[in-house]
Amino acid sequence: MKKTIAILFAVIISITVTAQTFEGKIFYSNSYKSKTPQITDQQLGTMMGLKQEYLYKNGNYKTVANGTMVQWLV
């Protein structure tokens, strides 16, 4: 009996619960520590980007970074 009530409760909860959506901006500030003596921390920061911005709207997203590595890949 307890098992039946638990299953019924789980079904009711899963039907009534709706997903939450997020819309907005997320900002990241990054820092890097080089493990290679030939590359400085500053060079890594310039290459990878010290700031990143993620924008979410209507299920779509956009990423903006200030690094130069993406420019190399394009």
mmCIF file of the N, C-alpha and C atoms, coordinates in Angstrom:
data_MODEL
# 
_entry.id   MODEL 
# 
loop_
_atom_site.group_PDB 
_atom_site.id 
_atom_site.type_symbol 
_atom_site.label_atom_id 
_atom_site.label_alt_id 
_atom_site.label_comp_id 
_atom_site.label_asym_id 
_atom_site.label_entity_id 
_atom_site.label_seq_id 
_atom_site.pdbx_PDB_ins_code 
_atom_site.Cartn_x 
_atom_site.Cartn_y 
_atom_site.Cartn_z 
_atom_site.occupancy 
_atom_site.B_iso_or_equiv 
_atom_site.pdbx_formal_charge 
_atom_site.auth_seq_id 
_atom_site.auth_comp_id 
_atom_site.auth_asym_id 
_atom_site.auth_atom_id 
_atom_site.pdbx_PDB_model_num 
ATOM 1   N N  . MET A 1 1  ? 0.821  -1.191 0.000   1.00 0.00 ? 1  MET A N  1 
ATOM 2   C CA . MET A 1 1  ? 0.000  0.000  0.000   1.00 0.00 ? 1  MET A CA 1 
ATOM 3   C C  . MET A 1 1  ? 0.867  1.257  0.000   1.00 0.00 ? 1  MET A C  1 
ATOM 4   N N  . LYS A 1 2  ? 1.922  1.255  0.817   1.00 0.00 ? 2  LYS A N  1 
ATOM 5   C CA . LYS A 1 2  ? 2.813  2.404  0.876   1.00 0.00 ? 2  LYS A CA 1 
ATOM 6   C C  . LYS A 1 2  ? 3.521  2.620  -0.462  1.00 0.00 ? 2  LYS A C  1 
ATOM 7   N N  . LYS A 1 3  ? 3.859  1.513  -1.113  1.00 0.00 ? 3  LYS A N  1 
ATOM 8   C CA . LYS A 1 3  ? 4.527  1.594  -2.396  1.00 0.00 ? 3  LYS A CA 1 
ATOM 9   C C  . LYS A 1 3  ? 3.602  2.217  -3.444  1.00 0.00 ? 3  LYS A C  1 
ATOM 10  N N  . THR A 1 4  ? 2.344  1.850  -3.428  1.00 0.00 ? 4  THR A N  1 
ATOM 11  C CA . THR A 1 4  ? 1.369  2.388  -4.368  1.00 0.00 ? 4  THR A CA 1 
ATOM 12  C C  . THR A 1 4  ? 1.174  3.886  -4.145  1.00 0.00 ? 4  THR A C  1 
ATOM 13  N N  . ILE A 1 5  ? 1.101  4.306  -2.890  1.00 0.00 ? 5  ILE A N  1 
ATOM 14  C CA . ILE A 1 5  ? 0.939  5.723  -2.572  1.00 0.00 ? 5  ILE A CA 1 
ATOM 15  C C  . ILE A 1 5  ? 2.178  6.503  -3.011  1.00 0.00 ? 5  ILE A C  1 
ATOM 16  N N  . ALA A 1 6  ? 3.338  5.941  -2.797  1.00 0.00 ? 6  ALA A N  1 
ATOM 17  C CA . ALA A 1 6  ? 4.577  6.614  -3.193  1.00 0.00 ? 6  ALA A CA 1 
ATOM 18  C C  . ALA A 1 6  ? 4.651  6.776  -4.715  1.00 0.00 ? 6  ALA A C  1 
ATOM 19  N N  . ILE A 1 7  ? 4.277  5.752  -5.451  1.00 0.00 ? 7  ILE A N  1 
ATOM 20  C CA . ILE A 1 7  ? 4.294  5.833  -6.916  1.00 0.00 ? 7  ILE A CA 1 
ATOM 21  C C  . ILE A 1 7  ? 3.266  6.847  -7.406  1.00 0.00 ? 7  ILE A C  1 
ATOM 22  N N  . LEU A 1 8  ? 2.084  6.843  -6.825  1.00 0.00 ? 8  LEU A N  1 
ATOM 23  C CA . LEU A 1 8  ? 1.044  7.799  -7.188  1.00 0.00 ? 8  LEU A CA 1 
ATOM 24  C C  . LEU A 1 8  ? 1.508  9.228  -6.897  1.00 0.00 ? 8  LEU A C  1 
ATOM 25  N N  . PHE A 1 9  ? 2.125  9.424  -5.759  1.00 0.00 ? 9  PHE A N  1 
ATOM 26  C CA . PHE A 1 9  ? 2.637  10.737 -5.385  1.00 0.00 ? 9  PHE A CA 1 
ATOM 27  C C  . PHE A 1 9  ? 3.709  11.199 -6.376  1.00 0.00 ? 9  PHE A C  1 
ATOM 28  N N  . ALA A 1 10 ? 4.620  10.319 -6.764  1.00 0.00 ? 10 ALA A N  1 
ATOM 29  C CA . ALA A 1 10 ? 5.680  10.655 -7.711  1.00 0.00 ? 10 ALA A CA 1 
ATOM 30  C C  . ALA A 1 10 ? 5.101  11.024 -9.078  1.00 0.00 ? 10 ALA A C  1 
ATOM 31  N N  . VAL A 1 11 ? 4.076  10.316 -9.517  1.00 0.00 ? 11 VAL A N  1 
ATOM 32  C CA . VAL A 1 11 ? 3.444  10.608 -10.801 1.00 0.00 ? 11 VAL A CA 1 
ATOM 33  C C  . VAL A 1 11 ? 2.769  11.975 -10.766 1.00 0.00 ? 11 VAL A C  1 
ATOM 34  N N  . ILE A 1 12 ? 2.059  12.256 -9.675  1.00 0.00 ? 12 ILE A N  1 
ATOM 35  C CA . ILE A 1 12 ? 1.367  13.549 -9.548  1.00 0.00 ? 12 ILE A CA 1 
ATOM 36  C C  . ILE A 1 12 ? 2.378  14.692 -9.527  1.00 0.00 ? 12 ILE A C  1 
ATOM 37  N N  . ILE A 1 13 ? 3.451  14.529 -8.780  1.00 0.00 ? 13 ILE A N  1 
ATOM 38  C CA . ILE A 1 13 ? 4.486  15.562 -8.704  1.00 0.00 ? 13 ILE A CA 1 
ATOM 39  C C  . ILE A 1 13 ? 5.126  15.781 -10.076 1.00 0.00 ? 13 ILE A C  1 
ATOM 40  N N  . SER A 1 14 ? 5.431  14.717 -10.793 1.00 0.00 ? 14 SER A N  1 
ATOM 41  C CA . SER A 1 14 ? 6.086  14.859 -12.094 1.00 0.00 ? 14 SER A CA 1 
ATOM 42  C C  . SER A 1 14 ? 5.171  15.525 -13.117 1.00 0.00 ? 14 SER A C  1 
ATOM 43  N N  . ILE A 1 15 ? 3.883  15.360 -12.973 1.00 0.00 ? 15 ILE A N  1 
ATOM 44  C CA . ILE A 1 15 ? 2.942  15.996 -13.892 1.00 0.00 ? 15 ILE A CA 1 
ATOM 45  C C  . ILE A 1 15 ? 2.795  17.481 -13.575 1.00 0.00 ? 15 ILE A C  1 
ATOM 46  N N  . THR A 1 16 ? 2.777  17.827 -12.306 1.00 0.00 ? 16 THR A N  1 
ATOM 47  C CA . THR A 1 16 ? 2.516  19.212 -11.917 1.00 0.00 ? 16 THR A CA 1 
ATOM 48  C C  . THR A 1 16 ? 3.749  20.098 -11.909 1.00 0.00 ? 16 THR A C  1 
ATOM 49  N N  . VAL A 1 17 ? 4.911  19.530 -11.845 1.00 0.00 ? 17 VAL A N  1 
ATOM 50  C CA . VAL A 1 17 ? 6.144  20.324 -11.809 1.00 0.00 ? 17 VAL A CA 1 
ATOM 51  C C  . VAL A 1 17 ? 6.495  20.748 -13.228 1.00 0.00 ? 17 VAL A C  1 
ATOM 52  N N  . THR A 1 18 ? 6.762  22.022 -13.405 1.00 0.00 ? 18 THR A N  1 
ATOM 53  C CA . THR A 1 18 ? 7.187  22.522 -14.713 1.00 0.00 ? 18 THR A CA 1 
ATOM 54  C C  . THR A 1 18 ? 8.632  22.988 -14.628 1.00 0.00 ? 18 THR A C  1 
ATOM 55  N N  . ALA A 1 19 ? 9.299  22.932 -15.745 1.00 0.00 ? 19 ALA A N  1 
ATOM 56  C CA . ALA A 1 19 ? 10.705 23.341 -15.797 1.00 0.00 ? 19 ALA A CA 1 
ATOM 57  C C  . ALA A 1 19 ? 10.809 24.852 -15.736 1.00 0.00 ? 19 ALA A C  1 
ATOM 58  N N  . GLN A 1 20 ? 11.854 25.312 -15.100 1.00 0.00 ? 20 GLN A N  1 
ATOM 59  C CA . GLN A 1 20 ? 12.115 26.737 -15.043 1.00 0.00 ? 20 GLN A CA 1 
ATOM 60  C C  . GLN A 1 20 ? 13.042 27.106 -16.191 1.00 0.00 ? 20 GLN A C  1 
ATOM 61  N N  . THR A 1 21 ? 12.830 28.279 -16.747 1.00 0.00 ? 21 THR A N  1 
ATOM 62  C CA . THR A 1 21 ? 13.701 28.744 -17.822 1.00 0.00 ? 21 THR A CA 1 
ATOM 63  C C  . THR A 1 21 ? 14.541 29.904 -17.314 1.00 0.00 ? 21 THR A C  1 
ATOM 64  N N  . PHE A 1 22 ? 15.700 30.055 -17.928 1.00 0.00 ? 22 PHE A N  1 
ATOM 65  C CA . PHE A 1 22 ? 16.606 31.141 -17.553 1.00 0.00 ? 22 PHE A CA 1 
ATOM 66  C C  . PHE A 1 22 ? 16.829 32.008 -18.772 1.00 0.00 ? 22 PHE A C  1 
ATOM 67  N N  . GLU A 1 23 ? 16.818 33.298 -18.570 1.00 0.00 ? 23 GLU A N  1 
ATOM 68  C CA . GLU A 1 23 ? 17.122 34.251 -19.620 1.00 0.00 ? 23 GLU A CA 1 
ATOM 69  C C  . GLU A 1 23 ? 17.974 35.352 -19.018 1.00 0.00 ? 23 GLU A C  1 
ATOM 70  N N  . GLY A 1 24 ? 19.114 35.610 -19.606 1.00 0.00 ? 24 GLY A N  1 
ATOM 71  C CA . GLY A 1 24 ? 19.967 36.657 -19.065 1.00 0.00 ? 24 GLY A CA 1 
ATOM 72  C C  . GLY A 1 24 ? 21.414 36.497 -19.482 1.00 0.00 ? 24 GLY A C  1 
ATOM 73  N N  . LYS A 1 25 ? 22.283 37.136 -18.709 1.00 0.00 ? 25 LYS A N  1 
ATOM 74  C CA . LYS A 1 25 ? 23.717 37.140 -19.002 1.00 0.00 ? 25 LYS A CA 1 
ATOM 75  C C  . LYS A 1 25 ? 24.491 36.557 -17.829 1.00 0.00 ? 25 LYS A C  1 
ATOM 76  N N  . ILE A 1 26 ? 25.550 35.832 -18.162 1.00 0.00 ? 26 ILE A N  1 
ATOM 77  C CA . ILE A 1 26 ? 26.474 35.303 -17.157 1.00 0.00 ? 26 ILE A CA 1 
ATOM 78  C C  . ILE A 1 26 ? 27.866 35.797 -17.536 1.00 0.00 ? 26 ILE A C  1 
ATOM 79  N N  . PHE A 1 27 ? 28.555 36.396 -16.580 1.00 0.00 ? 27 PHE A N  1 
ATOM 80  C CA . PHE A 1 27 ? 29.896 36.927 -16.818 1.00 0.00 ? 27 PHE A CA 1 
ATOM 81  C C  . PHE A 1 27 ? 30.917 36.098 -16.051 1.00 0.00 ? 27 PHE A C  1 
ATOM 82  N N  . TYR A 1 28 ? 32.024 35.777 -16.718 1.00 0.00 ? 28 TYR A N  1 
ATOM 83  C CA . TYR A 1 28 ? 33.124 35.051 -16.090 1.00 0.00 ? 28 TYR A CA 1 
ATOM 84  C C  . TYR A 1 28 ? 34.388 35.884 -16.190 1.00 0.00 ? 28 TYR A C  1 
ATOM 85  N N  . SER A 1 29 ? 35.172 35.859 -15.135 1.00 0.00 ? 29 SER A N  1 
ATOM 86  C CA . SER A 1 29 ? 36.486 36.470 -15.131 1.00 0.00 ? 29 SER A CA 1 
ATOM 87  C C  . SER A 1 29 ? 37.484 35.337 -14.913 1.00 0.00 ? 29 SER A C  1 
ATOM 88  N N  . ASN A 1 30 ? 38.360 35.109 -15.869 1.00 0.00 ? 30 ASN A N  1 
ATOM 89  C CA . ASN A 1 30 ? 39.271 33.964 -15.842 1.00 0.00 ? 30 ASN A CA 1 
ATOM 90  C C  . ASN A 1 30 ? 40.697 34.390 -15.533 1.00 0.00 ? 30 ASN A C  1 
ATOM 91  N N  . SER A 1 31 ? 41.443 33.480 -14.938 1.00 0.00 ? 31 SER A N  1 
ATOM 92  C CA . SER A 1 31 ? 42.882 33.671 -14.741 1.00 0.00 ? 31 SER A CA 1 
ATOM 93  C C  . SER A 1 31 ? 43.576 32.346 -15.053 1.00 0.00 ? 31 SER A C  1 
ATOM 94  N N  . TYR A 1 32 ? 44.810 32.437 -15.471 1.00 0.00 ? 32 TYR A N  1 
ATOM 95  C CA . TYR A 1 32 ? 45.545 31.252 -15.908 1.00 0.00 ? 32 TYR A CA 1 
ATOM 96  C C  . TYR A 1 32 ? 46.925 31.227 -15.263 1.00 0.00 ? 32 TYR A C  1 
ATOM 97  N N  . LYS A 1 33 ? 47.386 30.023 -14.972 1.00 0.00 ? 33 LYS A N  1 
ATOM 98  C CA . LYS A 1 33 ? 48.722 29.802 -14.424 1.00 0.00 ? 33 LYS A CA 1 
ATOM 99  C C  . LYS A 1 33 ? 49.454 28.861 -15.371 1.00 0.00 ? 33 LYS A C  1 
ATOM 100 N N  . SER A 1 34 ? 50.520 29.353 -15.980 1.00 0.00 ? 34 SER A N  1 
ATOM 101 C CA . SER A 1 34 ? 51.270 28.576 -16.963 1.00 0.00 ? 34 SER A CA 1 
ATOM 102 C C  . SER A 1 34 ? 52.069 27.470 -16.282 1.00 0.00 ? 34 SER A C  1 
ATOM 103 N N  . LYS A 1 35 ? 52.049 26.297 -16.897 1.00 0.00 ? 35 LYS A N  1 
ATOM 104 C CA . LYS A 1 35 ? 52.861 25.176 -16.430 1.00 0.00 ? 35 LYS A CA 1 
ATOM 105 C C  . LYS A 1 35 ? 54.085 24.983 -17.323 1.00 0.00 ? 35 LYS A C  1 
ATOM 106 N N  . THR A 1 36 ? 54.201 25.844 -18.335 1.00 0.00 ? 36 THR A N  1 
ATOM 107 C CA . THR A 1 36 ? 55.295 25.768 -19.285 1.00 0.00 ? 36 THR A CA 1 
ATOM 108 C C  . THR A 1 36 ? 56.163 27.013 -19.158 1.00 0.00 ? 36 THR A C  1 
ATOM 109 N N  . PRO A 1 37 ? 57.466 26.872 -18.995 1.00 0.00 ? 37 PRO A N  1 
ATOM 110 C CA . PRO A 1 37 ? 58.326 28.051 -18.840 1.00 0.00 ? 37 PRO A CA 1 
ATOM 111 C C  . PRO A 1 37 ? 58.365 28.957 -20.077 1.00 0.00 ? 37 PRO A C  1 
ATOM 112 N N  . GLN A 1 38 ? 58.066 28.424 -21.262 1.00 0.00 ? 38 GLN A N  1 
ATOM 113 C CA . GLN A 1 38 ? 58.121 29.222 -22.481 1.00 0.00 ? 38 GLN A CA 1 
ATOM 114 C C  . GLN A 1 38 ? 56.915 30.173 -22.625 1.00 0.00 ? 38 GLN A C  1 
ATOM 115 N N  . ILE A 1 39 ? 55.837 29.918 -21.900 1.00 0.00 ? 39 ILE A N  1 
ATOM 116 C CA . ILE A 1 39 ? 54.620 30.736 -22.003 1.00 0.00 ? 39 ILE A CA 1 
ATOM 117 C C  . ILE A 1 39 ? 54.342 31.377 -20.648 1.00 0.00 ? 39 ILE A C  1 
ATOM 118 N N  . THR A 1 40 ? 54.206 32.698 -20.633 1.00 0.00 ? 40 THR A N  1 
ATOM 119 C CA . THR A 1 40 ? 53.924 33.406 -19.381 1.00 0.00 ? 40 THR A CA 1 
ATOM 120 C C  . THR A 1 40 ? 52.428 33.382 -19.077 1.00 0.00 ? 40 THR A C  1 
ATOM 121 N N  . ASP A 1 41 ? 52.090 33.696 -17.838 1.00 0.00 ? 41 ASP A N  1 
ATOM 122 C CA . ASP A 1 41 ? 50.686 33.784 -17.441 1.00 0.00 ? 41 ASP A CA 1 
ATOM 123 C C  . ASP A 1 41 ? 49.961 34.848 -18.263 1.00 0.00 ? 41 ASP A C  1 
ATOM 124 N N  . GLN A 1 42 ? 50.643 35.948 -18.531 1.00 0.00 ? 42 GLN A N  1 
ATOM 125 C CA . GLN A 1 42 ? 50.049 37.036 -19.309 1.00 0.00 ? 42 GLN A CA 1 
ATOM 126 C C  . GLN A 1 42 ? 49.764 36.590 -20.747 1.00 0.00 ? 42 GLN A C  1 
ATOM 127 N N  . GLN A 1 43 ? 50.669 35.832 -21.341 1.00 0.00 ? 43 GLN A N  1 
ATOM 128 C CA . GLN A 1 43 ? 50.452 35.329 -22.701 1.00 0.00 ? 43 GLN A CA 1 
ATOM 129 C C  . GLN A 1 43 ? 49.252 34.384 -22.751 1.00 0.00 ? 43 GLN A C  1 
ATOM 130 N N  . LEU A 1 44 ? 49.129 33.537 -21.741 1.00 0.00 ? 44 LEU A N  1 
ATOM 131 C CA . LEU A 1 44 ? 47.973 32.641 -21.674 1.00 0.00 ? 44 LEU A CA 1 
ATOM 132 C C  . LEU A 1 44 ? 46.676 33.428 -21.548 1.00 0.00 ? 44 LEU A C  1 
ATOM 133 N N  . GLY A 1 45 ? 46.688 34.457 -20.707 1.00 0.00 ? 45 GLY A N  1 
ATOM 134 C CA . GLY A 1 45 ? 45.503 35.291 -20.536 1.00 0.00 ? 45 GLY A CA 1 
ATOM 135 C C  . GLY A 1 45 ? 45.100 35.981 -21.827 1.00 0.00 ? 45 GLY A C  1 
ATOM 136 N N  . THR A 1 46 ? 46.080 36.464 -22.576 1.00 0.00 ? 46 THR A N  1 
ATOM 137 C CA . THR A 1 46 ? 45.806 37.119 -23.854 1.00 0.00 ? 46 THR A CA 1 
ATOM 138 C C  . THR A 1 46 ? 45.244 36.119 -24.862 1.00 0.00 ? 46 THR A C  1 
ATOM 139 N N  . MET A 1 47 ? 45.808 34.931 -24.883 1.00 0.00 ? 47 MET A N  1 
ATOM 140 C CA . MET A 1 47 ? 45.379 33.912 -25.838 1.00 0.00 ? 47 MET A CA 1 
ATOM 141 C C  . MET A 1 47 ? 43.990 33.366 -25.500 1.00 0.00 ? 47 MET A C  1 
ATOM 142 N N  . MET A 1 48 ? 43.761 32.994 -24.268 1.00 0.00 ? 48 MET A N  1 
ATOM 143 C CA . MET A 1 48 ? 42.519 32.343 -23.862 1.00 0.00 ? 48 MET A CA 1 
ATOM 144 C C  . MET A 1 48 ? 41.399 33.340 -23.554 1.00 0.00 ? 48 MET A C  1 
ATOM 145 N N  . GLY A 1 49 ? 41.762 34.533 -23.144 1.00 0.00 ? 49 GLY A N  1 
ATOM 146 C CA . GLY A 1 49 ? 40.770 35.547 -22.795 1.00 0.00 ? 49 GLY A CA 1 
ATOM 147 C C  . GLY A 1 49 ? 40.558 35.609 -21.298 1.00 0.00 ? 49 GLY A C  1 
ATOM 148 N N  . LEU A 1 50 ? 40.573 36.808 -20.755 1.00 0.00 ? 50 LEU A N  1 
ATOM 149 C CA . LEU A 1 50 ? 40.391 36.987 -19.317 1.00 0.00 ? 50 LEU A CA 1 
ATOM 150 C C  . LEU A 1 50 ? 38.922 37.206 -18.949 1.00 0.00 ? 50 LEU A C  1 
ATOM 151 N N  . LYS A 1 51 ? 38.100 37.514 -19.935 1.00 0.00 ? 51 LYS A N  1 
ATOM 152 C CA . LYS A 1 51 ? 36.680 37.736 -19.684 1.00 0.00 ? 51 LYS A CA 1 
ATOM 153 C C  . LYS A 1 51 ? 35.853 36.944 -20.680 1.00 0.00 ? 51 LYS A C  1 
ATOM 154 N N  . GLN A 1 52 ? 34.746 36.363 -20.208 1.00 0.00 ? 52 GLN A N  1 
ATOM 155 C CA . GLN A 1 52 ? 33.798 35.670 -21.065 1.00 0.00 ? 52 GLN A CA 1 
ATOM 156 C C  . GLN A 1 52 ? 32.388 36.083 -20.664 1.00 0.00 ? 52 GLN A C  1 
ATOM 157 N N  . GLU A 1 53 ? 31.531 36.160 -21.648 1.00 0.00 ? 53 GLU A N  1 
ATOM 158 C CA . GLU A 1 53 ? 30.141 36.545 -21.420 1.00 0.00 ? 53 GLU A CA 1 
ATOM 159 C C  . GLU A 1 53 ? 29.254 35.538 -22.150 1.00 0.00 ? 53 GLU A C  1 
ATOM 160 N N  . TYR A 1 54 ? 28.271 34.984 -21.442 1.00 0.00 ? 54 TYR A N  1 
ATOM 161 C CA . TYR A 1 54 ? 27.302 34.070 -22.026 1.00 0.00 ? 54 TYR A CA 1 
ATOM 162 C C  . TYR A 1 54 ? 25.937 34.731 -21.970 1.00 0.00 ? 54 TYR A C  1 
ATOM 163 N N  . LEU A 1 55 ? 25.253 34.800 -23.108 1.00 0.00 ? 55 LEU A N  1 
ATOM 164 C CA . LEU A 1 55 ? 23.931 35.394 -23.183 1.00 0.00 ? 55 LEU A CA 1 
ATOM 165 C C  . LEU A 1 55 ? 22.930 34.301 -23.550 1.00 0.00 ? 55 LEU A C  1 
ATOM 166 N N  . TYR A 1 56 ? 21.864 34.165 -22.770 1.00 0.00 ? 56 TYR A N  1 
ATOM 167 C CA . TYR A 1 56 ? 20.828 33.166 -23.004 1.00 0.00 ? 56 TYR A CA 1 
ATOM 168 C C  . TYR A 1 56 ? 19.494 33.862 -23.221 1.00 0.00 ? 56 TYR A C  1 
ATOM 169 N N  . LYS A 1 57 ? 18.777 33.466 -24.291 1.00 0.00 ? 57 LYS A N  1 
ATOM 170 C CA . LYS A 1 57 ? 17.458 34.027 -24.551 1.00 0.00 ? 57 LYS A CA 1 
ATOM 171 C C  . LYS A 1 57 ? 16.689 33.077 -25.467 1.00 0.00 ? 57 LYS A C  1 
ATOM 172 N N  . ASN A 1 58 ? 15.479 32.755 -25.096 1.00 0.00 ? 58 ASN A N  1 
ATOM 173 C CA . ASN A 1 58 ? 14.584 31.900 -25.894 1.00 0.00 ? 58 ASN A CA 1 
ATOM 174 C C  . ASN A 1 58 ? 15.232 30.565 -26.286 1.00 0.00 ? 58 ASN A C  1 
ATOM 175 N N  . GLY A 1 59 ? 16.006 29.974 -25.389 1.00 0.00 ? 59 GLY A N  1 
ATOM 176 C CA . GLY A 1 59 ? 16.644 28.687 -25.659 1.00 0.00 ? 59 GLY A CA 1 
ATOM 177 C C  . GLY A 1 59 ? 17.907 28.783 -26.497 1.00 0.00 ? 59 GLY A C  1 
ATOM 178 N N  . ASN A 1 60 ? 18.302 29.981 -26.888 1.00 0.00 ? 60 ASN A N  1 
ATOM 179 C CA . ASN A 1 60 ? 19.522 30.186 -27.668 1.00 0.00 ? 60 ASN A CA 1 
ATOM 180 C C  . ASN A 1 60 ? 20.588 30.813 -26.786 1.00 0.00 ? 60 ASN A C  1 
ATOM 181 N N  . TYR A 1 61 ? 21.837 30.636 -27.172 1.00 0.00 ? 61 TYR A N  1 
ATOM 182 C CA . TYR A 1 61 ? 22.918 31.245 -26.400 1.00 0.00 ? 61 TYR A CA 1 
ATOM 183 C C  . TYR A 1 61 ? 23.991 31.798 -27.326 1.00 0.00 ? 61 TYR A C  1 
ATOM 184 N N  . LYS A 1 62 ? 24.748 32.722 -26.779 1.00 0.00 ? 62 LYS A N  1 
ATOM 185 C CA . LYS A 1 62 ? 25.865 33.337 -27.498 1.00 0.00 ? 62 LYS A CA 1 
ATOM 186 C C  . LYS A 1 62 ? 27.015 33.481 -26.520 1.00 0.00 ? 62 LYS A C  1 
ATOM 187 N N  . THR A 1 63 ? 28.217 33.181 -26.971 1.00 0.00 ? 63 THR A N  1 
ATOM 188 C CA . THR A 1 63 ? 29.408 33.303 -26.144 1.00 0.00 ? 63 THR A CA 1 
ATOM 189 C C  . THR A 1 63 ? 30.312 34.391 -26.721 1.00 0.00 ? 63 THR A C  1 
ATOM 190 N N  . VAL A 1 64 ? 30.753 35.285 -25.857 1.00 0.00 ? 64 VAL A N  1 
ATOM 191 C CA . VAL A 1 64 ? 31.667 36.351 -26.262 1.00 0.00 ? 64 VAL A CA 1 
ATOM 192 C C  . VAL A 1 64 ? 32.881 36.275 -25.347 1.00 0.00 ? 64 VAL A C  1 
ATOM 193 N N  . ALA A 1 65 ? 34.078 36.208 -25.929 1.00 0.00 ? 65 ALA A N  1 
ATOM 194 C CA . ALA A 1 65 ? 35.319 36.157 -25.149 1.00 0.00 ? 65 ALA A CA 1 
ATOM 195 C C  . ALA A 1 65 ? 36.309 37.155 -25.736 1.00 0.00 ? 65 ALA A C  1 
ATOM 196 N N  . ASN A 1 66 ? 37.215 37.638 -24.895 1.00 0.00 ? 66 ASN A N  1 
ATOM 197 C CA . ASN A 1 66 ? 38.187 38.618 -25.374 1.00 0.00 ? 66 ASN A CA 1 
ATOM 198 C C  . ASN A 1 66 ? 39.549 37.995 -25.674 1.00 0.00 ? 66 ASN A C  1 
ATOM 199 N N  . GLY A 1 67 ? 39.607 36.691 -25.852 1.00 0.00 ? 67 GLY A N  1 
ATOM 200 C CA . GLY A 1 67 ? 40.866 36.024 -26.171 1.00 0.00 ? 67 GLY A CA 1 
ATOM 201 C C  . GLY A 1 67 ? 41.145 36.041 -27.663 1.00 0.00 ? 67 GLY A C  1 
ATOM 202 N N  . THR A 1 68 ? 42.409 35.786 -28.021 1.00 0.00 ? 68 THR A N  1 
ATOM 203 C CA . THR A 1 68 ? 42.812 35.781 -29.434 1.00 0.00 ? 68 THR A CA 1 
ATOM 204 C C  . THR A 1 68 ? 42.874 34.376 -30.021 1.00 0.00 ? 68 THR A C  1 
ATOM 205 N N  . MET A 1 69 ? 42.738 33.334 -29.213 1.00 0.00 ? 69 MET A N  1 
ATOM 206 C CA . MET A 1 69 ? 42.843 31.967 -29.726 1.00 0.00 ? 69 MET A CA 1 
ATOM 207 C C  . MET A 1 69 ? 41.745 31.660 -30.727 1.00 0.00 ? 69 MET A C  1 
ATOM 208 N N  . VAL A 1 70 ? 40.534 32.119 -30.479 1.00 0.00 ? 70 VAL A N  1 
ATOM 209 C CA . VAL A 1 70 ? 39.441 31.860 -31.399 1.00 0.00 ? 70 VAL A CA 1 
ATOM 210 C C  . VAL A 1 70 ? 39.731 32.505 -32.754 1.00 0.00 ? 70 VAL A C  1 
ATOM 211 N N  . GLN A 1 71 ? 40.368 33.661 -32.747 1.00 0.00 ? 71 GLN A N  1 
ATOM 212 C CA . GLN A 1 71 ? 40.722 34.314 -33.997 1.00 0.00 ? 71 GLN A CA 1 
ATOM 213 C C  . GLN A 1 71 ? 41.735 33.480 -34.769 1.00 0.00 ? 71 GLN A C  1 
ATOM 214 N N  . TRP A 1 72 ? 42.580 32.746 -34.063 1.00 0.00 ? 72 TRP A N  1 
ATOM 215 C CA . TRP A 1 72 ? 43.548 31.882 -34.726 1.00 0.00 ? 72 TRP A CA 1 
ATOM 216 C C  . TRP A 1 72 ? 42.858 30.705 -35.376 1.00 0.00 ? 72 TRP A C  1 
ATOM 217 N N  . LEU A 1 73 ? 41.794 30.206 -34.751 1.00 0.00 ? 73 LEU A N  1 
ATOM 218 C CA . LEU A 1 73 ? 41.114 29.019 -35.255 1.00 0.00 ? 73 LEU A CA 1 
ATOM 219 C C  . LEU A 1 73 ? 40.222 29.314 -36.445 1.00 0.00 ? 73 LEU A C  1 
ATOM 220 N N  . VAL A 1 74 ? 39.797 30.556 -36.589 1.00 0.00 ? 74 VAL A N  1 
ATOM 221 C CA . VAL A 1 74 ? 38.862 30.897 -37.660 1.00 0.00 ? 74 VAL A CA 1 
ATOM 222 C C  . VAL A 1 74 ? 39.540 30.963 -38.971 1.00 0.00 ? 74 VAL A C  1 
# 
